[in-house]
Amino acid sequence: MEGNHAATPRWIAGIEPAKELLTATGTQILEMECRQQPAKLNELLHAYANDPALRTQLLKLRELAAGHGPILFLGMGASYCSAIGASTLLQSHGRSSFTLDAGEWLHYGVSTWRDAALSVLLTTSGESAELVELFNRGAGLPLELICNNPASTCWRLAKHRFPILAGPEYGNATKTYTNAAAAAIVLASEMLDLDWRRDAEHAARSFADDLDRIFAGRSDLESFCRGAANIEIIGRGAAYGGAIMSALTIREMSGFRAAPHTGAGFRHGPNLDVDEMHVAIIFALGGAAELGVRLASECNRKGGKVVLVSTEDHEANPKLFPVKLHAVAEPWEGITSLLAPQALTLAMVERTGCRLAPRFQYGAMEQ
């Protein structure tokens, strides 16, 4: 009889979850999905380097990006910050490029959209209302899609599309951020006709090695940060994308207030209230790494505690918790930077409980 049929489930990534996952806690899901990141990253890099269909798409991308005007990356939340490394790479090679909030662009920027040479839209779900509307409004414009859901509306609407290949994700963005960031960097490299494979493979190996070591020490990291009134996360360049994602991870999973800043943005205001109740996680990575080390010293002088994430050796003390990463080529630090905050978040929710329950189906997508 009409009206009695149950609605078809809108499973995350279009895939029905295994039954044993349905009883997993948010903490269990977080650790599982964090530890899946290296394998999923390697899968994406192998596909983008070797899959004939993707290689053909990347050649078309290079042609589309050759036009006059800036390259835009449009996304929201984790999808927004996962593109920052790509626009940073393009800028550093003399190509005008910007990462923009898709919701703001939809309401305030579309009147200038034809000025862009190419727009890359990022959405994990492929169902975000703003991204769907942008595809509807941008018909006829040069658009590319990076998406994790081949069963989605955006995937259907897009003429040119690239998969995130992270598989279903039931907690906050971990492997989808990592793979979307990698895909965006690959796309930017292809636009510049740069051979990205060696740097990407090295970054993936470093990421896997650092994950196991840093997660093994997560209890000490959480103890160092415990009792803080707030946590500020600071990065520059591609690592600013990592800072935004780090703050989202901490807030979504633990409920603790954390905020991201660029190094310059932090200096122009937030550093004024640094005191003994303050913890800064500073990514001293990439071309501006020395500025991060100097900022860490300044925070310590004011009595604040610092988790200093860098590729150099630093001596620990009661106010400084150094986390050493393998050095990777820019802008791959936008991915490796996230490991310390992910480990911290896991330790926090192991101690106090997870605030975000696993989600297995997409809910209503509203602006």
C-alpha positions in Angstrom: 0.0 0.0 0.0 1.3 3.5 -0.8 3.0 5.3 2.0 3.9 2.2 4.0 7.3 1.5 2.4 10.2 2.3 4.6 12.6 4.9 3.2 15.8 3.6 1.7 18.6 4.1 4.2 21.1 6.8 3.1 24.2 5.0 4.3 27.4 6.9 4.8 29.4 6.8 1.6 26.6 4.7 0.1 27.7 1.5 1.8 25.8 -0.4 4.4 28.0 -0.9 7.6 29.0 -4.2 9.0 26.7 -5.2 11.8 29.5 -5.3 14.4 30.2 -1.6 13.8 26.6 -0.6 14.8 27.5 -1.3 18.5 30.9 0.4 18.5 31.4 3.4 20.7 32.5 6.8 19.5 35.9 6.3 21.1 36.4 2.9 19.4 35.3 4.4 16.0 37.8 7.3 16.4 40.8 5.0 17.1 39.8 2.6 14.3 39.4 5.4 11.7 42.6 7.2 12.7 44.5 4.0 12.3 42.9 3.3 8.9 44.4 6.6 7.6 47.8 5.3 6.3 46.3 2.4 4.3 43.6 4.6 2.8 46.1 7.3 1.9 48.3 4.7 0.2 45.3 3.4 -1.7 44.4 6.9 -3.0 48.0 7.7 -4.0 48.3 4.4 -5.9 45.0 5.0 -7.7 45.8 8.6 -8.7 49.3 7.5 -10.0 48.2 4.4 -11.9 44.4 4.2 -12.6 43.9 5.0 -16.4 40.6 6.6 -15.9 41.9 8.9 -13.2 45.0 9.7 -15.2 42.8 10.8 -18.1 40.7 13.0 -15.8 43.9 14.6 -14.5 45.0 15.4 -18.0 41.6 17.1 -18.6 42.0 19.0 -15.3 45.3 20.4 -16.5 43.6 21.7 -19.7 40.7 23.3 -17.7 43.1 25.0 -15.2 45.1 26.6 -18.1 42.5 29.5 -18.4 42.9 33.0 -17.0 41.8 33.7 -13.5 42.3 32.1 -10.1 41.8 28.5 -9.1 39.1 28.3 -6.4 38.6 25.5 -3.9 35.1 25.5 -2.3 34.1 23.5 0.7 32.9 23.6 4.3 34.2 22.3 7.6 36.7 19.5 7.1 36.3 19.8 3.3 37.2 23.5 3.4 40.4 23.0 5.4 41.5 19.9 3.5 42.0 22.2 0.4 44.2 24.8 2.0 47.4 22.9 1.2 46.4 22.8 -2.5 45.8 26.5 -2.8 49.0 27.2 -0.8 51.0 25.0 -3.3 49.5 26.9 -6.3 50.2 30.3 -4.7 53.8 29.3 -3.9 54.3 28.5 -7.6 52.9 31.8 -8.8 49.4 30.7 -9.6 46.5 32.7 -8.0 44.4 30.3 -5.9 42.1 30.6 -2.9 40.3 28.2 -0.5 36.8 29.6 0.3 33.9 28.7 2.5 31.3 27.2 0.1 28.4 28.6 2.1 29.7 32.1 2.1 30.6 31.8 -1.6 27.0 30.6 -2.4 25.4 33.6 -0.8 27.9 36.4 -1.5 30.4 35.3 -4.2 28.7 33.7 -7.1 28.2 37.0 -9.0 32.0 36.9 -9.7 32.2 33.2 -10.3 32.9 33.5 -14.0 36.2 35.3 -13.2 37.7 32.0 -12.0 39.6 29.8 -14.3 38.4 26.6 -12.5 36.5 25.8 -9.3 37.1 22.6 -7.3 34.2 21.7 -5.0 34.9 19.4 -2.1 32.3 17.5 -0.2 32.7 14.2 1.7 29.0 13.3 1.6 28.2 14.8 -1.8 24.9 15.8 -0.3 25.7 19.1 1.5 22.9 21.5 0.5 25.3 24.3 -0.3 27.4 22.2 -2.6 24.4 20.8 -4.4 23.1 24.3 -5.0 26.5 25.4 -6.3 26.5 22.6 -8.8 23.0 23.7 -9.9 24.0 27.4 -10.2 27.4 26.6 -11.8 26.1 24.6 -14.7 28.2 25.6 -17.7 31.2 26.8 -15.6 34.5 24.8 -15.4 33.9 22.7 -12.2 35.6 19.8 -10.6 34.4 17.6 -7.7 36.4 15.9 -5.0 33.9 13.6 -3.1 33.8 10.4 -1.0 30.3 9.3 -2.0 29.8 8.0 -5.6 26.1 7.5 -4.8 25.6 11.2 -4.0 23.7 14.0 -5.7 26.9 16.0 -6.3 28.6 13.0 -7.9 25.7 12.7 -10.3 25.7 16.4 -11.1 29.4 16.7 -11.7 30.9 16.3 -15.1 34.5 16.0 -13.8 35.0 14.3 -10.5 37.6 12.7 -8.3 37.1 10.1 -5.5 38.4 10.5 -2.0 38.6 6.7 -1.6 38.5 6.8 2.2 35.6 4.4 2.6 32.8 5.0 5.0 33.6 7.2 8.0 31.4 7.1 11.0 33.0 9.5 13.4 34.5 13.0 12.8 36.7 13.6 9.7 39.9 11.6 10.0 40.6 9.5 6.9 38.3 11.7 4.7 40.3 14.8 5.7 43.6 13.0 5.0 42.5 11.6 1.6 40.7 14.8 0.5 43.8 16.9 1.4 46.0 14.4 -0.5 43.7 14.5 -3.5 43.6 18.3 -3.5 47.4 18.4 -3.4 47.7 16.0 -6.3 45.2 18.0 -8.3 47.2 21.2 -7.6 50.4 19.5 -8.6 49.0 18.3 -11.8 47.8 21.8 -12.6 51.4 22.9 -12.2 52.8 19.9 -14.1 54.8 18.9 -11.0 55.7 15.2 -10.4 54.2 14.6 -7.0 54.7 10.9 -6.6 58.0 10.8 -4.7 57.0 13.5 -2.2 53.6 11.9 -1.7 55.1 8.4 -1.1 57.6 9.7 1.4 54.8 11.7 3.2 52.7 8.5 3.4 55.5 6.5 4.9 56.3 9.2 7.4 52.6 9.5 8.3 52.4 5.8 9.1 55.6 5.8 11.1 54.7 8.9 13.1 51.1 7.7 13.8 52.1 4.6 15.7 54.7 6.4 17.8 52.6 9.5 18.6 49.5 7.5 19.5 51.6 5.3 21.8 52.5 8.4 23.8 49.0 9.9 23.9 48.5 9.6 27.6 51.5 11.7 28.4 50.3 14.3 25.9 46.8 14.4 27.5 48.3 14.7 31.0 50.4 17.7 29.8 47.3 19.5 28.4 44.9 18.5 31.2 43.5 21.5 33.2 43.9 24.0 30.4 41.1 26.6 30.2 41.4 26.6 26.4 43.5 25.2 23.6 44.7 27.3 20.7 46.0 25.5 17.6 48.4 27.5 15.4 49.7 26.8 11.9 50.8 28.5 8.8 50.5 27.5 5.1 49.2 24.0 4.7 49.5 23.4 8.4 46.8 26.0 9.0 44.4 23.5 7.4 45.7 21.0 9.9 45.0 23.5 12.7 41.4 24.0 11.6 40.8 20.3 11.4 42.5 19.7 14.8 40.2 22.1 16.5 37.2 20.5 14.9 38.4 17.1 16.0 38.9 18.1 19.7 35.6 20.0 19.9 33.4 17.4 18.1 34.8 14.4 20.0 35.5 15.7 23.5 33.4 18.9 23.8 36.5 20.9 24.9 36.7 24.3 23.4 39.6 24.6 20.9 40.2 27.3 18.3 42.5 27.4 15.2 44.6 30.4 14.2 47.3 31.3 11.6 50.5 32.4 13.3 50.0 36.0 12.3 46.3 35.9 13.4 47.3 34.5 16.8 49.8 37.3 17.3 47.2 40.0 16.6 45.0 39.4 19.6 44.8 35.9 21.1 48.4 35.8 22.4 47.6 38.8 24.6 45.8 36.6 27.2 48.3 33.7 27.3 48.9 32.7 30.9 49.4 29.6 33.0 46.0 28.2 32.1 46.7 28.4 28.4 47.8 25.6 26.1 49.0 26.3 22.5 49.5 23.5 20.0 52.0 25.1 17.5 52.8 23.5 14.2 56.4 24.7 13.5 56.4 23.1 10.1 57.0 24.1 6.5 58.8 27.2 5.2 57.7 29.3 8.2 58.7 26.8 10.9 61.1 29.1 12.7 58.3 31.5 13.3 56.4 28.8 15.1 59.5 28.0 17.3 59.7 31.7 18.2 56.0 31.9 19.0 56.4 28.8 21.3 59.2 30.6 23.2 57.0 33.7 23.6 54.1 31.7 25.0 56.4 30.0 27.5 57.7 33.3 28.7 54.2 34.4 29.4 53.6 31.3 31.5 51.6 29.3 28.8 52.2 25.7 28.0 53.0 24.6 24.4 52.8 21.4 22.5 55.5 22.1 19.8 55.0 20.0 16.7 58.1 20.2 14.5 60.7 18.2 12.6 63.5 19.2 14.9 64.7 18.1 18.4 63.5 20.3 21.3 64.1 19.6 25.0 61.0 19.0 27.0 60.3 20.9 30.2 57.2 21.5 32.4 55.9 24.0 29.9 57.0 22.5 26.6 55.9 19.2 25.2 57.8 18.5 21.9 56.4 16.2 19.3 58.8 15.4 16.5 57.6 14.5 13.0 59.5 13.3 10.0 60.2 16.1 7.6 58.0 16.0 4.5 57.9 18.2 1.4 55.5 21.2 1.4 52.5 21.1 1.4 52.2 17.5 2.8 52.6 18.9 6.4 48.9 19.7 6.1 48.3 16.0 6.6 51.1 15.0 9.1 50.4 17.9 11.4 47.1 16.4 12.4 48.6 13.4 14.2 49.4 15.0 17.6 45.9 16.6 18.0 44.3 13.3 16.9 46.2 11.4 19.5 45.4 14.1 22.1 41.7 13.8 21.2 41.7 10.0 21.5 43.4 10.2 25.0 40.8 12.9 26.1 37.8 10.8 25.1 39.3 7.6 26.6 39.5 9.4 29.9 36.3 11.4 29.9 34.0 9.8 27.3 33.2 10.6 23.7 30.7 13.4 23.0 30.0 12.4 19.3 28.1 9.2 18.8 28.9 7.2 15.6 26.7 8.2 12.6 25.9 5.5 10.0 23.3 7.3 7.9 23.2 10.9 6.4 20.6 13.1 8.1 18.8 16.1 6.6 21.2 18.4 4.7 20.1 22.0 5.3 21.7 25.3 4.8 
